[in-house]
Amino acid sequence: MGGSEKVQRHRNSGKQDARQRLTQLFDAGTFVELGAFVGGVGADGNASVPADALVAGFGEIDGRPALAAAEDFTVLGGSIGDGAADKRYRLTQLASQERVPLIFMLEGAGHRLTNSHAGRRPNDLQGLADLSGQVPIVCLVMGAAAGHGALTAPMSDFVVMTEAASMFAAGPPLVKAATGEIVTKEQLGGPQVHVAVSGVAHNLCVDDEAAIDLARKYLSYFPLNAWERPAKKTHGDVEERSLDAILDLISPNSRRPYRMRKVLELLVDEGSLLEIQPKFGASVVVALARLGGHSVAIIANDPSVMAGTIDADGADKATHFMDVAGAFHLPVIFLADNPGVMGGTRAEQSGALRHAARMFVAQRRLKVPKLHVTLRKAFGFGSSIMAMNPFDGQTLSLAFPAVTLGSSPVASGADSAKLDEATRARIEAEQVGGSYQIADRMVYDDIIDPRDLRNALMRGLKLSAGRQSGVCEPRLVSGITP
């Protein structure tokens, strides 16, 4: 790497060096380096720019093959030389050719100013775009990542930042030169920006070790590639069971909030819940989990945040999540409890309707099994984008008994519609009895006891087993991370 002094200084900052990161990512003894001689080799056999500041290769993660690269900040600040650029593109080629996941670990200064930039050559961003939807792509940002290197993040399926990380198109010196703005790298692109506000990063981890462990866990839910199905676990908490505690969590009164995450922890196989982007668009919860041993994707409204209302950020988050889940054949479970799409001046200016429409299109186009459950309330477009509509390809469409449905809540819609008291009372009664009236028209397949939620969904997955055993075809993951 960059010499013992620089490497030790890097470790003293609380970070792992590039090779330590790869050693932890891969199963012990399985890492094989590629492109070690890139960077120029002199007569003494030593590289003038060791590995051209990018350590790369392949190995096994939980016994399955994968490719990975780690920018080496101890060599010229982890900047991308011409050789490293070729190495990055080579990894995307191999990932596509051999159909294995690809992981990038970022801590670098972007393109090196001394690059020749001569001739026609492909680049890794083209490779990542072509790779989208073929294999899982994970990006870990573990320090300052700038310019071209940082672009790897929004082109990946899953992005993790550590507390010591930051990423930006241009660093503070360039920003000051271009705009006069004086800003720190943390203010410009730290976790508080990209995890909570921009949504470019999905999850935050305290340090390198935690980020790498999270990457390994994330990949465990997915097949190696889009031509395979996720593997089923056959041990642990995989049997049917009654969710008796759910009655204490969810009140039939739709005005009383509850935390959806607690419901999901109760619902899924023990210890299998992995929430994605918990700090962004928080009124919509998206999570990976296992249900009866099956890898599933869950999209749920959280009534403890804005009553579960769907805003632009929540819709963007769910859209990208569905694209990834659909590409890798994970069944999607929708748990609806929302009063609709966010209204108001700020919501309209944020393009909430456009983002909600994109979410609707994404769920409509899903080819994987879809299982919908209305828990308490679902109004207007908020029900449609949560896959409640008939003829949306649901394997099962279910509801709890105490469900309120309608084009809008009568309490807020009656005045604008200028309804008289008798009409208002009639519509309110219809909304309160919504699940039984709609089940009478086969919009819902069944109305279930809330305690039977896990069992009903597991039986739906069994019904979809035939569809999940067919030949897989890859599909593009549309768009980039929100």
C-alpha positions as CSV (number, residue, x, y, z in Angstrom):
1,M,0.0,0.0,0.0
2,G,1.3,3.5,0.7
3,G,4.0,2.5,3.2
4,S,3.9,1.5,6.8
5,E,3.8,5.1,8.1
6,K,0.7,6.1,6.0
7,V,-1.0,2.8,6.7
8,Q,-0.5,3.1,10.4
9,R,-1.8,6.7,10.4
10,H,-4.9,5.5,8.5
11,R,-5.5,2.8,11.1
12,N,-5.0,5.3,13.9
13,S,-7.9,7.3,12.6
14,G,-10.2,4.4,13.5
15,K,-10.4,3.0,9.9
16,Q,-9.3,-0.2,8.4
17,D,-6.9,-0.1,5.5
18,A,-8.0,-1.3,2.0
19,R,-6.7,-4.9,2.5
20,Q,-8.2,-5.2,6.0
21,R,-11.5,-4.3,4.5
22,L,-11.4,-6.9,1.8
23,T,-10.1,-9.5,4.3
24,Q,-13.2,-8.9,6.5
25,L,-15.6,-8.9,3.6
26,F,-14.6,-12.3,2.2
27,D,-14.6,-15.6,4.0
28,A,-11.2,-16.4,5.6
29,G,-8.6,-17.4,3.1
30,T,-10.7,-17.0,0.0
31,F,-9.6,-13.6,-1.4
32,V,-7.7,-13.7,-4.7
33,E,-6.3,-10.4,-5.9
34,L,-6.6,-9.2,-9.5
35,G,-4.6,-6.4,-11.1
36,A,-2.0,-6.2,-8.3
37,F,0.7,-5.1,-10.8
38,V,-1.3,-2.2,-12.2
39,G,0.5,1.0,-11.2
40,G,3.9,0.5,-12.8
41,V,6.6,-1.9,-11.8
42,G,10.2,-0.7,-11.7
43,A,13.5,-2.7,-12.0
44,D,13.4,-3.4,-8.3
45,G,10.0,-5.1,-8.7
46,N,8.1,-2.5,-6.6
47,A,5.1,-0.6,-7.9
48,S,5.6,3.1,-8.2
49,V,1.8,3.5,-7.5
50,P,1.0,0.3,-5.6
51,A,-2.1,-1.4,-7.2
52,D,-2.8,2.1,-8.6
53,A,-4.6,2.9,-5.4
54,L,-7.3,0.2,-5.9
55,V,-7.1,-3.2,-4.3
56,A,-9.4,-5.6,-6.2
57,G,-10.2,-9.2,-6.6
58,F,-12.7,-12.0,-5.8
59,G,-13.5,-14.4,-3.0
60,E,-16.4,-16.0,-1.2
61,I,-19.1,-14.5,1.0
62,D,-20.9,-17.1,3.1
63,G,-19.5,-19.7,0.6
64,R,-20.7,-17.9,-2.5
65,P,-18.5,-16.1,-5.0
66,A,-18.3,-12.3,-5.3
67,L,-16.1,-9.5,-6.6
68,A,-14.9,-6.5,-4.7
69,A,-12.6,-3.5,-4.8
70,A,-11.4,-1.1,-2.1
71,E,-10.0,2.4,-2.9
72,D,-6.6,2.7,-1.0
73,F,-6.5,6.2,0.5
74,T,-2.8,5.6,1.6
75,V,-1.8,5.7,-2.1
76,L,-2.2,9.2,-3.7
77,G,-5.4,9.7,-1.6
78,G,-7.1,6.8,-3.3
79,S,-7.4,8.7,-6.5
80,I,-8.4,6.9,-9.7
81,G,-5.5,6.5,-12.2
82,D,-5.9,5.2,-15.8
83,G,-4.9,1.8,-14.6
84,A,-7.4,1.8,-11.7
85,A,-10.1,2.9,-14.1
86,D,-9.4,-0.1,-16.3
87,K,-9.4,-2.3,-13.2
88,R,-12.8,-0.9,-12.2
89,Y,-14.3,-1.6,-15.6
90,R,-12.7,-5.1,-15.6
91,L,-14.6,-5.9,-12.4
92,T,-17.9,-4.9,-13.9
93,Q,-17.1,-7.1,-17.0
94,L,-16.3,-10.0,-14.7
95,A,-19.4,-9.5,-12.6
96,S,-21.6,-9.5,-15.7
97,Q,-19.8,-12.4,-17.3
98,E,-19.6,-14.7,-14.2
99,R,-22.9,-13.5,-12.8
100,V,-21.7,-12.7,-9.2
101,P,-22.3,-9.7,-6.9
102,L,-20.0,-6.7,-6.9
103,I,-19.0,-4.6,-3.9
104,F,-17.1,-1.3,-4.0
105,M,-15.5,0.3,-0.9
106,L,-14.9,4.0,-1.4
107,E,-12.4,6.4,0.1
108,G,-10.7,8.4,-2.6
109,A,-10.3,11.7,-4.3
110,G,-11.8,10.9,-7.7
111,H,-10.0,11.0,-11.0
112,R,-6.3,11.7,-10.7
113,L,-5.3,15.0,-12.3
114,T,-2.2,13.4,-13.9
115,N,-4.3,10.9,-16.0
116,S,-3.6,11.0,-19.7
117,H,-7.3,10.8,-20.7
118,A,-6.1,9.7,-24.1
119,G,-8.0,7.5,-26.6
120,R,-11.3,5.8,-26.5
121,R,-11.9,3.5,-23.5
122,P,-15.0,2.3,-21.6
123,N,-15.4,3.3,-18.0
124,D,-16.8,1.7,-14.9
125,L,-20.0,3.8,-14.8
126,Q,-20.9,2.4,-18.2
127,G,-20.2,-1.0,-16.8
128,L,-22.3,-0.4,-13.7
129,A,-25.2,0.8,-15.8
130,D,-25.0,-2.3,-17.9
131,L,-24.8,-4.5,-14.8
132,S,-27.9,-3.0,-13.2
133,G,-30.5,-5.7,-12.5
134,Q,-28.1,-8.5,-13.4
135,V,-26.3,-8.9,-10.1
136,P,-26.5,-7.2,-6.7
137,I,-24.3,-4.1,-6.5
138,V,-23.3,-2.8,-3.0
139,C,-21.3,0.4,-2.2
140,L,-19.7,1.1,1.1
141,V,-18.5,4.7,1.7
142,M,-15.9,4.6,4.4
143,G,-14.2,8.0,4.2
144,A,-14.2,11.0,1.9
145,A,-15.3,10.0,-1.6
146,A,-15.3,12.6,-4.3
147,G,-16.0,13.1,-8.0
148,H,-16.0,10.0,-10.2
149,G,-15.6,7.6,-7.4
150,A,-18.6,9.0,-5.5
151,L,-20.8,8.3,-8.6
152,T,-20.5,4.6,-7.8
153,A,-22.9,5.1,-4.9
154,P,-26.0,6.3,-6.6
155,M,-25.6,3.6,-9.3
156,S,-25.6,0.8,-6.7
157,D,-28.5,-1.1,-5.3
158,F,-27.5,-0.6,-1.7
159,V,-25.3,2.2,-0.2
160,V,-23.9,2.3,3.3
161,M,-22.0,5.2,4.9
162,T,-19.9,5.1,8.1
163,E,-19.9,7.9,10.6
164,A,-16.4,8.9,9.2
165,A,-17.7,9.1,5.6
166,S,-18.6,11.8,3.2
167,M,-19.2,12.0,-0.5
168,F,-19.7,14.8,-3.0
169,A,-19.4,15.7,-6.7
170,A,-16.7,18.2,-5.8
171,G,-14.9,18.7,-2.5
172,P,-14.8,21.8,-0.3
173,P,-11.7,23.4,-2.1
174,L,-13.4,23.1,-5.5
175,V,-16.7,24.3,-4.1
176,K,-15.0,27.4,-2.6
177,A,-13.2,28.1,-5.9
178,A,-16.4,27.7,-8.0
179,T,-19.0,29.3,-5.8
180,G,-17.2,31.0,-2.9
181,E,-19.1,28.8,-0.4
182,I,-17.0,27.8,2.6
183,V,-18.1,24.4,3.8
184,T,-16.7,21.3,5.6
185,K,-16.8,17.9,4.0
186,E,-19.2,16.8,6.6
187,Q,-21.6,19.7,5.9
188,L,-21.2,19.2,2.2
189,G,-21.8,15.4,2.0
190,G,-21.6,13.7,5.4
191,P,-24.1,11.1,6.6
192,Q,-26.4,13.7,8.0
193,V,-26.8,14.9,4.4
194,H,-27.0,11.7,2.4
195,V,-28.6,9.3,4.9
196,A,-31.3,11.6,6.2
197,V,-31.9,14.3,3.6
198,S,-30.8,13.4,0.1
199,G,-31.3,9.7,0.3
200,V,-28.3,8.9,-1.8
201,A,-27.1,6.6,1.0
202,H,-29.4,4.0,2.5
203,N,-28.0,3.0,5.9
204,L,-25.5,4.4,8.4
205,C,-23.0,2.3,10.4
206,V,-20.7,3.4,13.2
207,D,-17.5,2.1,11.6
208,D,-15.9,0.0,8.8
209,E,-16.5,-3.3,10.6
210,A,-20.2,-2.7,11.0
211,A,-20.6,-1.5,7.4
212,I,-18.9,-4.7,6.1
213,D,-21.0,-6.9,8.3
214,L,-24.1,-5.1,7.0
215,A,-23.0,-5.7,3.4
216,R,-22.6,-9.4,4.0
217,K,-26.1,-9.5,5.7
218,Y,-27.7,-7.6,2.8
219,L,-26.3,-10.0,0.2
220,S,-27.6,-13.0,2.1
221,Y,-31.2,-12.2,1.1
222,F,-30.4,-12.2,-2.6
223,P,-29.5,-14.8,-5.2
224,L,-26.1,-14.5,-6.9
225,N,-27.7,-13.0,-9.9
226,A,-31.0,-12.3,-11.7
227,W,-31.0,-15.8,-13.3
228,E,-31.4,-17.5,-10.0
229,R,-33.9,-17.5,-7.1
230,P,-33.2,-16.6,-3.5
231,A,-32.3,-19.6,-1.4
232,K,-34.8,-20.7,1.2
233,K,-33.6,-21.3,4.8
234,T,-34.9,-24.4,6.4
235,H,-33.9,-24.0,10.0
236,G,-34.7,-21.6,12.8
237,D,-38.0,-19.7,13.1
238,V,-39.6,-20.9,9.9
239,E,-42.9,-22.4,11.1
240,E,-46.4,-20.9,11.4
241,R,-47.3,-19.2,14.7
242,S,-50.0,-17.0,16.0
243,L,-49.1,-13.3,16.6
244,D,-51.0,-12.8,19.8
245,A,-49.0,-9.7,20.7
246,I,-50.2,-7.9,17.6
247,L,-53.5,-6.9,19.3
248,D,-51.5,-4.9,21.8
249,L,-49.6,-3.1,19.1
250,I,-52.3,-2.2,16.6
251,S,-55.4,-0.4,18.0
252,P,-58.6,-0.7,15.8
253,N,-58.9,3.1,16.3
254,S,-57.1,4.4,13.1
255,R,-56.3,7.7,14.9
256,R,-54.0,5.9,17.3
257,P,-50.4,5.6,16.0
258,Y,-48.2,2.6,16.4
259,R,-44.6,1.8,15.2
260,M,-44.7,-0.4,12.1
261,R,-41.2,-1.7,12.9
262,K,-42.5,-3.5,16.0
263,V,-45.1,-5.2,13.9
264,L,-42.6,-6.3,11.4
265,E,-40.3,-7.7,14.1
266,L,-43.2,-9.7,15.4
267,L,-44.3,-10.9,11.9
268,V,-41.0,-12.1,10.3
269,D,-38.6,-14.9,11.1
270,E,-36.8,-14.0,14.3
271,G,-33.7,-11.9,13.8
272,S,-34.2,-11.6,10.0
273,L,-35.5,-8.0,9.7
274,L,-33.2,-5.6,7.9
275,E,-34.7,-2.1,7.4
276,I,-33.4,-0.1,4.4
277,Q,-33.2,3.7,4.6
278,P,-34.8,4.0,8.1
279,K,-34.0,7.8,8.3
280,F,-35.3,8.8,4.8
281,G,-38.9,9.0,3.9
282,A,-39.7,7.5,7.3
283,S,-43.5,7.3,6.8
284,V,-42.8,4.4,4.5
285,V,-40.9,1.4,5.8
286,V,-39.0,-0.8,3.4
287,A,-37.3,-3.9,4.7
288,L,-35.7,-7.2,3.7
289,A,-36.7,-10.2,5.9
290,R,-37.4,-13.9,5.8
291,L,-40.8,-15.3,6.2
292,G,-41.0,-19.1,6.7
293,G,-37.4,-19.1,5.5
294,H,-38.2,-17.2,2.2
295,S,-36.4,-14.0,1.4
296,V,-39.1,-11.3,1.1
297,A,-39.3,-7.5,0.5
298,I,-41.7,-5.6,2.7
299,I,-43.2,-2.2,2.0
300,A,-45.3,-0.8,4.8
301,N,-46.8,2.5,6.0
302,D,-45.7,3.7,9.5
303,P,-48.6,5.4,11.3
304,S,-46.2,6.8,13.9
305,V,-44.8,9.1,11.2
306,M,-47.3,11.6,9.6
307,A,-50.0,8.9,10.2
308,G,-48.4,6.9,7.4
309,T,-49.0,9.5,4.7
310,I,-46.9,8.9,1.6
311,D,-44.6,11.8,0.7
312,A,-42.1,12.3,-2.2
313,D,-39.2,10.8,-0.2
314,G,-41.1,7.7,0.9
315,A,-42.4,7.1,-2.6
316,D,-38.9,7.4,-4.1
317,K,-37.5,5.0,-1.5
318,A,-40.2,2.4,-2.2
319,T,-39.9,2.7,-6.0
320,H,-36.2,2.0,-6.0
321,F,-36.7,-0.8,-3.4
322,M,-39.3,-2.5,-5.6
323,D,-37.1,-2.2,-8.7
324,V,-34.3,-4.1,-6.8
325,A,-36.7,-6.7,-5.3
326,G,-38.3,-7.3,-8.6
327,A,-35.0,-7.7,-10.4
328,F,-33.9,-10.4,-8.0
329,H,-37.2,-12.2,-7.7
330,L,-38.1,-11.4,-4.1
331,P,-41.8,-11.6,-3.3
332,V,-43.1,-8.2,-2.2
333,I,-45.5,-7.8,0.8
334,F,-47.5,-4.6,1.1
335,L,-48.9,-3.6,4.5
336,A,-51.2,-0.6,4.0
337,D,-52.2,1.8,6.8
338,N,-52.2,5.3,5.4
339,P,-54.6,8.3,4.8
340,G,-53.3,8.8,1.3
341,V,-50.6,10.9,-0.5
342,M,-49.2,13.9,1.3
343,G,-51.0,17.2,0.5
344,G,-50.1,20.8,1.1
345,T,-48.0,23.4,-0.5
346,R,-44.6,21.9,0.4
347,A,-45.8,18.4,-0.8
348,E,-47.0,19.8,-4.2
349,Q,-43.7,21.7,-4.6
350,S,-41.8,18.5,-3.9
351,G,-43.6,16.7,-6.7
352,A,-45.3,14.2,-4.4
353,L,-47.8,13.3,-7.0
354,R,-45.1,12.5,-9.6
355,H,-43.2,10.4,-7.1
356,A,-46.3,8.6,-6.0
357,A,-47.2,7.9,-9.6
358,R,-43.7,6.4,-10.2
359,M,-44.3,4.2,-7.2
360,F,-47.6,3.1,-8.6
361,V,-46.0,2.2,-11.9
362,A,-43.2,0.3,-10.2
363,Q,-45.7,-1.9,-8.2
364,R,-47.9,-2.4,-11.2
365,R,-45.0,-3.7,-13.2
366,L,-43.8,-6.2,-10.6
367,K,-43.7,-9.7,-11.9
368,V,-42.9,-11.3,-8.6
369,P,-45.6,-12.6,-6.2
370,K,-47.3,-9.6,-4.4
371,L,-49.2,-10.0,-1.2
372,H,-51.3,-7.1,0.1
373,V,-52.8,-6.6,3.5
374,T,-54.9,-3.5,4.6
375,L,-54.3,-3.2,8.3
376,R,-56.6,-0.3,9.3
377,K,-57.0,2.4,6.7
378,A,-56.2,3.1,3.0
379,F,-57.6,6.1,1.2
380,G,-57.5,7.3,-2.4
381,F,-54.3,6.9,-4.3
382,G,-52.6,5.8,-1.1
383,S,-54.4,2.4,-1.4
384,S,-53.6,2.0,-5.1
385,I,-49.8,2.5,-4.8
386,M,-49.8,0.0,-2.0
387,A,-51.1,-2.7,-4.4
388,M,-54.7,-2.8,-3.2
389,N,-56.3,-2.5,-6.6
390,P,-57.9,-5.6,-8.2
391,F,-56.1,-7.0,-11.2
392,D,-52.7,-5.8,-10.0
393,G,-51.4,-9.4,-10.0
394,Q,-51.7,-10.0,-6.3
395,T,-51.2,-13.6,-5.1
396,L,-53.3,-12.7,-2.1
397,S,-55.2,-9.6,-1.1
398,L,-56.2,-9.5,2.5
399,A,-57.6,-7.2,5.2
400,F,-58.1,-6.9,8.9
401,P,-61.7,-6.6,10.1
402,A,-61.6,-3.0,11.4
403,V,-60.6,-1.4,8.2
404,T,-61.7,2.1,7.0
405,L,-61.6,2.7,3.2
406,G,-62.7,5.4,0.8
407,S,-61.6,8.0,-1.7
408,S,-60.7,10.3,1.3
409,P,-61.4,10.3,5.0
410,V,-65.0,11.5,5.6
411,A,-63.9,13.8,8.4
412,S,-61.8,15.9,6.0
413,G,-63.7,15.3,2.7
414,A,-67.3,15.9,3.8
415,D,-66.9,19.6,4.2
416,S,-65.2,20.1,0.8
417,A,-67.8,18.0,-0.9
418,K,-70.6,20.0,0.9
419,L,-72.3,16.8,2.1
420,D,-75.5,17.0,4.2
421,E,-75.6,15.2,7.6
422,A,-77.5,12.2,6.4
423,T,-75.1,11.6,3.4
424,R,-72.1,12.2,5.7
425,A,-73.4,9.6,8.2
426,R,-74.0,7.0,5.4
427,I,-70.5,7.4,3.9
428,E,-68.9,7.2,7.3
429,A,-70.7,4.0,8.0
430,E,-69.7,2.6,4.6
431,Q,-66.0,3.5,5.2
432,V,-66.0,1.9,8.6
433,G,-67.4,-1.3,7.2
434,G,-65.2,-1.1,4.1
435,S,-63.4,-4.5,4.3
436,Y,-66.6,-6.6,4.4
437,Q,-68.3,-4.6,1.6
438,I,-65.2,-4.9,-0.6
439,A,-64.7,-8.6,0.2
440,D,-68.3,-9.1,-0.9
441,R,-67.1,-8.0,-4.3
442,M,-64.0,-10.2,-4.2
443,V,-61.7,-7.2,-4.0
444,Y,-60.2,-8.8,-1.0
445,D,-59.7,-12.6,-1.0
446,D,-60.2,-12.8,2.7
447,I,-60.7,-10.9,5.9
448,I,-58.3,-12.3,8.5
449,D,-57.8,-12.3,12.3
450,P,-54.8,-10.0,12.8
451,R,-53.2,-12.8,14.9
452,D,-53.2,-15.0,11.7
453,L,-51.2,-12.5,9.6
454,R,-47.9,-14.4,9.5
455,N,-49.7,-17.7,8.7
456,A,-51.8,-16.2,6.0
457,L,-48.8,-14.6,4.3
458,M,-46.8,-17.9,4.6
459,R,-49.6,-19.7,2.9
460,G,-49.7,-17.1,0.1
461,L,-46.0,-17.7,-0.5
462,K,-46.7,-21.5,-0.7
463,L,-49.4,-20.7,-3.3
464,S,-46.8,-18.8,-5.4
465,A,-44.2,-21.6,-5.3
466,G,-45.0,-22.6,-8.9
467,R,-44.3,-19.1,-10.2
468,Q,-41.1,-18.8,-8.2
469,S,-39.7,-22.0,-9.7
470,G,-39.8,-20.9,-13.3
471,V,-36.9,-19.7,-15.5
472,C,-35.6,-16.3,-14.5
473,E,-34.9,-13.5,-16.9
474,P,-32.9,-10.4,-15.8
475,R,-34.5,-6.9,-15.9
476,L,-33.0,-3.4,-15.6
477,V,-33.3,-1.6,-12.2
478,S,-34.8,1.6,-13.5
479,G,-33.5,4.9,-12.2
480,I,-30.9,5.4,-9.4
481,T,-31.1,5.6,-5.7
482,P,-33.5,8.5,-4.6
